[in-house]
Amino acid sequence: MSGFVFNEKPIQIERGDGAYVYDDGGTEYLDMGASYACVPLGHGHPAVQSAVSEQLEKITYVQASYPNAERTALYDLLADTAPDPIDKTWLCNSGTEANEAALKFARSATGDSKIVATMQGFHGRTMGALATTWKNKYKKPYEPLIGDVEFVPYDDSEALDEAVDEDTAAFIVEPVQGEGGINPASDGYLEAAREITEDAGAALIFDEVQTGMGRTGALWNSQRAAVAPDMITAAKGLGNGLPVGATLCRDWIAENYGSHASTFSGGPVISAAAGATVSTVIDDEVPANAAAMGDYLLTELEAAIGDEVRDIRGEGLMIGVEVGRGANAALKELALNHQVLALPAGRTVVRLLPPLTIDESHADAVVDAMAEVVE
Ligand SMILES: Cc1ncc(COP(=O)(O)O)c(C=O)c1O
């Protein structure tokens, strides 16, 4: 028997420590992808490890229809830290489920069906989230998907204004597109999206699955943009490696959510992990480090390879380097010759999503490696 979905890479990772992972032969790699952005605090962070171990000693799972202290504490923490007036949370296991819930909640709360989404956007691989994802590569084999989805160019307020109408349930958007190539929204776009959706009575959903947890310099990118959407979806780094997703929403959404539910919603182990992660991100001022290290990395990359590559762009520690040739060849060279692990974003972009706790020495190491790779 063997799995058949992931293309396995020729490195067997056995353990991790901070920004590094180690293969079965003991070779050390700098994890500049934070394992799909899932470990904002780095591998094996003691606060998360002990919260999980302590919870495992007590009970692994509590039926979701009973309250558990860890989940209640996580609800409170997320309510306290989300942009006002967002203070309700639905918990699940992944980013796609968080978006799936957001789309269902929007349809139920508005009574409308149309969803507006963006070109190059990525929201997940279950049928609803997939229908709002742009690339045919992900969608074609599974059609027909859910209907009534209209795509608009990203970062184009006029096109959005034309598309959002009285039949629109929601506009779903990444504040910085990740999978689509690291495309930050320009100033004013998210504010315009707020105004346009509000006027139409549609829900505004920020997919912060990749931008959340401090990656772009604030716990939520929404806070940097000073826009409070109706829903924020999160996953990836929320449990520092444990599978947990969240749909944060305003009261009018929560009060009309319909009948959505899930067996594993907010189990105590993943809630303990997420609680410890969010608290540590806030207490250790991790978003500020992400902002400072992001600026440093962008500046150093620009100085070292700005003339060799097509573009370097990003926000905080969400950085894309558009290389002239296929990103996969560059990624392979980075991993095998320089022991630096990064991610692709489309065919031409090398994506850096390191742990948010990195310092200048980690940034310098990746700049040196990139300089040799793009030479
Ligand atoms: C912006 C965004 N939304 C949703 C998802 C889907 O998350 P998951 O893979 O946990 O289902 C991803 C995953 O890459 C993502 O980057």
The ligand as an SDF file (V2000), in Angstrom:
LIG
                    3D

 16 16  0  0  0  0  0  0  0  0999 V2000
   -5.1960   31.3590    1.7870 C   0  0  0  0  0  0  0  0  0  0  0  0
   -5.4920   29.9010    1.9880 C   0  0  0  0  0  0  0  0  0  0  0  0
   -6.7460   29.5090    2.2160 N   0  0  0  0  0  0  0  0  0  0  0  0
   -7.0710   28.2180    2.4080 C   0  0  0  0  0  0  0  0  0  0  0  0
   -6.1130   27.2320    2.3770 C   0  0  0  0  0  0  0  0  0  0  0  0
   -6.4920   25.8050    2.6010 C   0  0  0  0  0  0  0  0  0  0  0  0
   -6.0170   25.3690    3.8320 O   0  0  0  0  0  0  0  0  0  0  0  0
   -5.9160   23.8040    4.1550 P   0  0  0  0  0  0  0  0  0  0  0  0
   -4.8470   23.2400    3.2910 O   0  0  0  0  0  0  0  0  0  0  0  0
   -5.5880   23.7490    5.6180 O   0  0  0  0  0  0  0  0  0  0  0  0
   -7.2490   23.2120    3.8640 O   0  0  0  0  0  0  0  0  0  0  0  0
   -4.7780   27.5840    2.1300 C   0  0  0  0  0  0  0  0  0  0  0  0
   -3.7420   26.5440    2.0400 C   0  0  0  0  0  0  0  0  0  0  0  0
   -2.6850   26.7200    1.4830 O   0  0  0  0  0  0  0  0  0  0  0  0
   -4.4570   28.9460    1.9270 C   0  0  0  0  0  0  0  0  0  0  0  0
   -3.2100   29.3410    1.6790 O   0  0  0  0  0  0  0  0  0  0  0  0
  1  2  1  0
  2  3  1  0
  2 15  2  0
  3  4  2  0
  4  5  1  0
  5  6  1  0
  5 12  2  0
  6  7  1  0
  7  8  1  0
  8  9  2  0
  8 10  1  0
  8 11  1  0
 12 13  1  0
 12 15  1  0
 13 14  2  0
 15 16  1  0
M  END
$$$$
